[in-house]
Amino acid sequence: MSSFSYLKSAIKRKNISLQVVADATGMTKGYLSQLINDKVKMPSAQKLEALHQYLNLDYPLKHKKTGVIFGKFYPLHTGHIYLIQRAISQLDELYIILCSDTKRDEALFKDSAMSRQPTINDRMRWLLQTFKYQKNIHIEILEEDGIPAYPNGWDEWSSRVKSLFNDKGIEPDCIYSSEPQDAKMYDKLFDLNTVLIDPDRSFMKVSSTQIRQAPLKNWQYIPTEVRPFFVRTVAILGGESSGKSTLTNKLANVFNSTSAWEFGREYVFSNLGGDERALQFSDYDKIALGQAQYIDFAIKYANKVAFIDTDFVTTQAFCKKYEGKEHPFVQAMINNYRFDLVILLENNTPWVADGMRKLGNPNQRKDFQQSIKTMLTKNNIKFVTIESADYDERYLQCIDLVSKLINHSNA
């Protein structure tokens, strides 16, 4: 009698219930259970074929060469991608085992130049997005919490790996790695051959440590799906007619990167006939959502740094000015979007009436400027004030601030 345990493994990998599989393939759950546990002496060829088709397996079954790769991917870089693509070109199926240890990962972050710590979800997303078109590459998570730190703890670690393999139905033929020091332990613990790819980093001269220490300096090694995580964001704030939109555009040009325009002005023009007097409390969440989409787009395609024209604090300040109260959705956006550098332009440049601006007299400008400062402080947002009224001086001061931000990330 043939063994059909591989069918049980395939069902585990898809993470679906026996009942769902049985219903889809025209058999009872009891019959399916007996079949995958090798208790059916002469199974129906028709049912086997339906089962293989539903599980996307060859029928009759052909052996597929399967490999695994272990890694923290903290962060994922082009060296990892080179290893993974070399491996899958030699395999039928590849399992990437994403290793996570809360204390170790936190220590790596504290010893880095990263502005925020990548979560396990961040790292999972990077892998899924990068390899989403290669359906024979699968991602699984291995939780390593409680295991003694490398190079100790091999026995505990291997037990946890074997448990994961059994739970997910993974039956590897080999392990792929760029770490020659691990090959002997892989062979000893799993009785599997280790295929080494670029162990001396001759093709990709990069490591996750190098990127953590200087992400912008190693920008060319950071994959497209990972780059938004490392982009530095600069928000340019100010009241009406403070020159922030022009300055944002100039900075984006000189740093050869992207900018997010002020969505509020576009919204007023497109939906309110260009007159802010028609604004209502219900408009501010739409303005904030539109601004968020502009910001996300700018970050996604940025070259190291993205420039933001007006933040959510300014939107909230306008809401409070015109509606007499703050908007909870806008506040949620303030909490969620934090920028690496916030530059507040003093509202002392010449007033330019463009038909949309309403806060033109000196007292109005001064009061609104103060409301932005108060709201920034209230939300624990650090900011740098540019006090010069000279446009060129403002431009040069901002270039200096942004350059320092980038250089700090390259240290």
C-alpha positions as CSV (number, residue, x, y, z in Angstrom):
1,M,0.0,0.0,0.0
2,S,1.3,3.4,-1.0
3,S,2.0,6.1,1.6
4,F,-0.1,9.3,1.2
5,S,1.4,11.2,4.1
6,Y,2.6,13.8,1.6
7,L,-1.1,14.7,1.1
8,K,-1.4,15.4,4.8
9,S,1.7,17.7,4.5
10,A,0.2,19.5,1.6
11,I,-3.0,20.2,3.5
12,K,-1.0,21.4,6.5
13,R,0.9,23.8,4.3
14,K,-2.2,25.3,2.9
15,N,-3.6,25.7,6.4
16,I,-7.1,24.5,5.5
17,S,-9.4,22.0,7.3
18,L,-10.0,18.5,6.2
19,Q,-13.7,19.3,5.8
20,V,-13.0,22.0,3.3
21,V,-10.7,19.7,1.3
22,A,-13.3,16.9,1.4
23,D,-16.1,19.1,0.2
24,A,-14.0,20.5,-2.6
25,T,-12.9,17.0,-3.8
26,G,-16.2,15.1,-3.5
27,M,-15.4,12.8,-0.6
28,T,-16.4,12.5,3.1
29,K,-14.1,13.9,5.8
30,G,-13.8,10.4,7.2
31,Y,-12.7,8.9,4.0
32,L,-10.1,11.7,3.5
33,S,-8.8,11.2,7.0
34,Q,-8.3,7.5,6.5
35,L,-6.7,8.1,3.1
36,I,-4.0,10.6,4.3
37,N,-3.3,8.3,7.3
38,D,-2.6,5.3,5.0
39,K,-5.7,3.3,6.1
40,V,-7.3,2.9,2.7
41,K,-5.9,-0.1,0.8
42,M,-7.2,0.7,-2.7
43,P,-8.1,4.4,-2.9
44,S,-10.2,5.6,-5.9
45,A,-8.0,6.9,-8.7
46,Q,-10.7,9.5,-9.5
47,K,-10.7,10.8,-5.9
48,L,-6.9,10.9,-5.8
49,E,-6.7,12.9,-9.0
50,A,-9.3,15.4,-7.7
51,L,-7.3,15.7,-4.4
52,H,-4.0,16.3,-6.2
53,Q,-5.6,18.8,-8.5
54,Y,-7.1,20.7,-5.6
55,L,-3.8,20.8,-3.7
56,N,-1.9,21.8,-6.9
57,L,0.2,18.6,-6.8
58,D,1.4,16.5,-9.8
59,Y,-0.6,13.3,-10.5
60,P,0.9,10.8,-10.5
61,L,3.1,12.3,-7.8
62,K,6.6,13.4,-8.9
63,H,9.3,14.1,-6.3
64,K,10.0,17.8,-5.9
65,K,13.4,18.9,-4.7
66,T,12.8,21.1,-1.7
67,G,15.2,23.4,0.1
68,V,15.1,25.7,3.1
69,I,16.9,29.0,4.0
70,F,17.1,30.3,7.5
71,G,17.5,34.0,8.3
72,K,16.6,37.0,10.4
73,F,16.3,39.3,7.4
74,Y,16.9,42.2,9.7
75,P,16.7,43.8,7.2
76,L,16.2,41.9,3.9
77,H,19.0,43.0,1.5
78,T,20.1,42.2,-2.1
79,G,22.6,39.6,-0.7
80,H,19.7,37.7,0.7
81,I,17.8,38.0,-2.6
82,Y,20.8,36.7,-4.5
83,L,21.0,33.7,-2.3
84,I,17.2,33.0,-2.5
85,Q,17.1,33.4,-6.3
86,R,20.2,31.1,-6.7
87,A,18.5,28.5,-4.5
88,I,15.1,28.5,-6.2
89,S,16.8,28.2,-9.6
90,Q,18.1,24.8,-8.4
91,L,14.9,23.7,-6.6
92,D,11.3,23.0,-7.2
93,E,10.2,24.4,-3.8
94,L,11.9,26.7,-1.4
95,Y,10.9,27.5,2.2
96,I,12.3,30.7,3.7
97,I,12.3,30.4,7.5
98,L,12.1,33.8,9.1
99,C,13.7,33.6,12.5
100,S,12.5,35.9,15.3
101,D,13.7,36.4,18.8
102,T,12.3,39.4,20.8
103,K,15.3,40.2,23.0
104,R,17.9,39.6,20.3
105,D,16.0,41.7,17.7
106,E,15.6,44.5,20.2
107,A,19.3,44.4,21.0
108,L,20.1,44.6,17.3
109,F,17.9,47.7,17.0
110,K,19.5,49.4,19.9
111,D,22.9,48.9,18.4
112,S,21.9,50.3,15.0
113,A,21.3,53.7,13.3
114,M,17.8,52.8,12.4
115,S,15.1,55.3,13.3
116,R,12.6,52.6,14.2
117,Q,12.6,48.9,14.9
118,P,11.4,46.6,12.2
119,T,8.7,44.3,13.5
120,I,8.3,40.6,12.5
121,N,5.3,41.8,10.3
122,D,7.6,44.3,8.6
123,R,10.1,41.5,7.7
124,M,7.4,39.1,6.7
125,R,5.9,41.8,4.4
126,W,9.3,42.5,2.8
127,L,9.7,38.8,1.9
128,L,6.1,38.3,0.7
129,Q,6.2,41.4,-1.5
130,T,9.6,40.7,-2.9
131,F,8.8,37.1,-3.9
132,K,5.0,37.4,-4.5
133,Y,5.3,36.4,-8.2
134,Q,7.2,33.2,-7.4
135,K,4.6,30.8,-6.1
136,N,7.2,28.1,-5.3
137,I,8.8,30.3,-2.6
138,H,7.1,29.9,0.8
139,I,7.6,32.0,4.0
140,E,7.3,30.5,7.5
141,I,8.1,32.1,10.9
142,L,10.3,30.4,13.5
143,E,10.0,31.9,17.0
144,E,13.3,31.5,18.7
145,D,12.5,33.2,22.1
146,G,14.0,31.4,25.0
147,I,16.8,29.6,23.0
148,P,20.3,30.5,24.2
149,A,22.1,33.0,22.0
150,Y,24.1,31.9,18.9
151,P,26.5,30.1,18.8
152,N,24.9,28.2,21.7
153,G,21.5,26.6,21.8
154,W,21.8,24.4,18.7
155,D,20.0,21.4,20.1
156,E,17.0,23.5,21.4
157,W,17.0,25.4,18.1
158,S,17.0,22.3,15.9
159,S,14.2,20.7,18.0
160,R,12.1,23.8,17.3
161,V,12.9,23.7,13.6
162,K,11.9,20.0,13.4
163,S,8.7,20.8,15.1
164,L,8.0,23.5,12.6
165,F,8.8,21.2,9.7
166,N,6.4,18.6,11.0
167,D,3.7,21.1,11.7
168,K,3.9,22.7,8.2
169,G,4.6,19.5,6.3
170,I,8.1,20.6,5.2
171,E,10.3,17.8,4.0
172,P,13.6,19.4,2.8
173,D,16.3,17.8,0.7
174,C,18.9,20.4,1.5
175,I,19.7,23.7,3.2
176,Y,21.0,26.8,1.4
177,S,23.2,29.3,3.2
178,S,25.9,31.9,2.9
179,E,27.3,31.1,6.3
180,P,30.0,28.3,6.1
181,Q,30.4,28.1,9.9
182,D,26.8,26.7,10.1
183,A,27.1,24.0,7.5
184,K,28.6,21.3,9.9
185,M,25.8,21.9,12.4
186,Y,23.1,21.7,9.8
187,D,24.6,18.3,8.6
188,K,24.8,17.0,12.1
189,L,21.4,18.1,13.3
190,F,19.3,17.5,10.2
191,D,21.4,15.1,8.2
192,L,21.0,17.5,5.2
193,N,23.5,18.7,2.7
194,T,24.2,22.5,2.9
195,V,24.7,24.3,-0.4
196,L,26.8,27.5,0.2
197,I,26.2,30.5,-2.1
198,D,28.6,33.4,-2.2
199,P,30.1,32.7,1.3
200,D,32.9,35.2,0.9
201,R,30.4,37.9,-0.3
202,S,32.3,38.4,-3.5
203,F,29.2,39.1,-5.5
204,M,27.2,41.1,-2.9
205,K,29.6,42.9,-0.6
206,V,27.0,43.7,2.0
207,S,25.5,42.4,5.3
208,S,22.5,43.3,7.4
209,T,24.9,44.7,10.1
210,Q,26.3,47.2,7.5
211,I,22.8,48.3,6.6
212,R,21.6,48.6,10.2
213,Q,24.6,50.8,11.0
214,A,24.4,53.0,7.9
215,P,21.2,52.4,5.9
216,L,21.5,55.4,3.5
217,K,25.1,54.8,2.8
218,N,24.2,51.3,1.7
219,W,21.1,52.4,-0.2
220,Q,22.0,50.4,-3.3
221,Y,21.7,47.2,-1.4
222,I,18.3,47.8,0.1
223,P,15.5,46.2,-2.0
224,T,12.6,48.3,-3.4
225,E,10.1,46.8,-1.0
226,V,12.4,47.6,2.0
227,R,13.4,51.1,1.1
228,P,10.3,52.9,2.4
229,F,11.1,51.7,5.9
230,F,14.5,53.5,5.8
231,V,13.4,56.7,4.0
232,R,13.9,59.8,6.1
233,T,11.0,62.1,6.2
234,V,11.1,65.9,6.3
235,A,8.0,67.9,7.0
236,I,7.9,71.6,6.1
237,L,5.3,73.5,8.1
238,G,4.0,77.0,8.3
239,G,1.0,79.2,8.1
240,E,-0.6,80.6,4.9
241,S,1.8,82.3,2.5
242,S,4.9,81.2,4.4
243,G,6.5,79.8,1.3
244,K,6.5,76.2,2.4
245,S,5.1,74.7,-0.8
246,T,7.8,76.4,-3.0
247,L,10.5,75.4,-0.5
248,T,9.3,71.8,-0.4
249,N,9.5,71.6,-4.2
250,K,13.0,73.2,-4.2
251,L,14.3,70.7,-1.6
252,A,12.9,67.7,-3.4
253,N,14.6,68.9,-6.6
254,V,18.0,69.5,-5.1
255,F,18.0,66.2,-3.2
256,N,16.7,64.4,-6.3
257,S,13.8,62.9,-4.5
258,T,10.0,63.0,-4.0
259,S,7.6,65.4,-2.2
260,A,4.0,65.2,-1.0
261,W,2.0,68.2,-1.9
262,E,-0.5,69.8,0.5
263,F,-3.7,67.9,-0.2
264,G,-5.9,70.4,1.6
265,R,-5.5,73.1,-1.0
266,E,-6.3,70.6,-3.8
267,Y,-9.4,69.4,-1.8
268,V,-10.7,73.0,-1.3
269,F,-10.2,73.7,-5.0
270,S,-11.7,70.5,-6.3
271,N,-14.6,70.0,-3.8
272,L,-15.3,73.5,-2.4
273,G,-14.9,75.7,-5.4
274,G,-11.7,77.1,-4.1
275,D,-13.2,78.8,-1.1
276,E,-12.2,77.7,2.4
277,R,-15.4,79.2,3.8
278,A,-17.3,76.2,2.6
279,L,-15.2,73.8,4.8
280,Q,-17.1,71.7,7.3
281,F,-16.0,69.5,10.2
282,S,-16.7,66.4,8.1
283,D,-14.2,67.5,5.5
284,Y,-11.1,67.2,7.7
285,D,-10.9,63.4,7.8
286,K,-11.1,63.4,4.0
287,I,-8.3,65.9,3.8
288,A,-6.2,64.0,6.3
289,L,-6.7,60.7,4.4
290,G,-5.8,62.3,1.1
291,Q,-2.7,63.8,2.7
292,A,-1.7,60.4,4.0
293,Q,-2.0,58.9,0.5
294,Y,0.3,61.6,-0.9
295,I,2.8,61.0,1.9
296,D,2.8,57.2,1.4
297,F,3.4,57.7,-2.3
298,A,6.3,60.1,-1.7
299,I,7.9,57.7,0.7
300,K,7.5,54.7,-1.5
301,Y,9.4,56.3,-4.4
302,A,11.8,58.5,-2.4
303,N,15.5,58.6,-2.9
304,K,16.6,58.4,0.7
305,V,14.6,61.3,1.9
306,A,10.9,62.4,1.2
307,F,9.7,66.0,1.7
308,I,6.2,66.6,3.1
309,D,4.4,69.9,2.4
310,T,2.2,70.4,5.5
311,D,1.6,67.8,8.2
312,F,-1.5,66.7,10.1
313,V,-0.8,69.1,13.0
314,T,-1.3,71.9,10.6
315,T,-4.6,70.4,9.3
316,Q,-5.7,70.0,13.0
317,A,-4.8,73.6,13.6
318,F,-7.0,74.7,10.7
319,C,-9.8,72.5,12.0
320,K,-9.6,74.1,15.4
321,K,-9.4,77.6,14.0
322,Y,-12.5,77.2,11.8
323,E,-14.6,74.6,13.7
324,G,-13.6,75.4,17.3
325,K,-12.6,71.8,18.0
326,E,-10.1,69.1,17.1
327,H,-11.0,66.2,14.8
328,P,-10.4,62.7,16.2
329,F,-9.4,61.2,12.8
330,V,-6.8,63.9,12.2
331,Q,-5.4,63.3,15.7
332,A,-5.1,59.6,14.9
333,M,-3.1,60.6,11.9
334,I,-0.9,62.8,14.0
335,N,-0.2,59.9,16.3
336,N,0.5,57.5,13.4
337,Y,2.7,59.7,11.2
338,R,5.9,60.9,12.8
339,F,8.6,62.6,10.8
340,D,12.3,62.5,11.2
341,L,12.7,66.3,10.8
342,V,10.0,68.9,11.3
343,I,10.9,72.4,10.0
344,L,8.6,75.2,11.0
345,L,8.9,78.3,8.8
346,E,8.2,81.6,10.7
347,N,5.3,83.3,9.2
348,N,7.1,86.5,8.4
349,T,7.3,86.5,4.6
350,P,5.2,88.8,2.4
351,W,1.6,87.9,2.2
352,V,0.4,86.7,-1.2
353,A,-3.3,86.7,-1.8
354,D,-4.2,83.8,-4.1
355,G,-8.0,83.7,-3.6
356,M,-7.9,80.8,-1.2
357,R,-6.0,82.2,1.8
358,K,-8.0,83.9,4.5
359,L,-5.6,84.5,7.4
360,G,-3.8,87.5,6.0
361,N,-3.6,90.2,8.5
362,P,-0.5,90.3,10.9
363,N,-2.5,89.3,14.0
364,Q,-4.2,86.4,12.3
365,R,-0.8,85.1,11.0
366,K,0.8,85.5,14.4
367,D,-2.1,83.7,16.2
368,F,-2.2,80.8,13.7
369,Q,1.6,80.4,13.9
370,Q,1.3,80.2,17.7
371,S,-1.4,77.6,17.4
372,I,0.8,75.3,15.3
373,K,3.7,75.7,17.8
374,T,1.3,74.9,20.7
375,M,-0.1,71.8,19.0
376,L,3.4,70.5,18.1
377,T,4.4,70.8,21.7
378,K,1.2,69.2,22.9
379,N,1.9,66.2,20.7
380,N,5.6,65.9,21.8
381,I,6.8,66.7,18.3
382,K,10.3,68.2,18.1
383,F,10.7,70.9,15.5
384,V,13.2,73.4,14.2
385,T,12.1,77.0,13.5
386,I,13.5,78.9,10.5
387,E,13.2,82.6,11.5
388,S,14.8,84.3,8.5
389,A,12.4,86.1,6.2
390,D,14.9,85.8,3.3
391,Y,13.9,83.0,0.9
392,D,17.5,82.1,-0.1
393,E,18.6,82.0,3.5
394,R,15.7,79.7,4.4
395,Y,16.6,77.5,1.5
396,L,20.2,77.2,2.6
397,Q,19.4,76.6,6.2
398,C,17.0,73.8,5.2
399,I,19.6,72.2,3.0
400,D,22.0,72.2,5.9
401,L,19.4,70.6,8.2
402,V,18.5,67.9,5.7
403,S,22.2,67.1,4.9
404,K,22.9,66.6,8.6
405,L,19.9,64.2,8.8
406,I,21.2,62.2,5.9
407,N,24.8,62.2,7.1
408,H,23.7,61.0,10.6
409,S,22.0,58.0,8.9
410,N,25.3,57.3,7.0
411,A,27.5,57.4,10.1
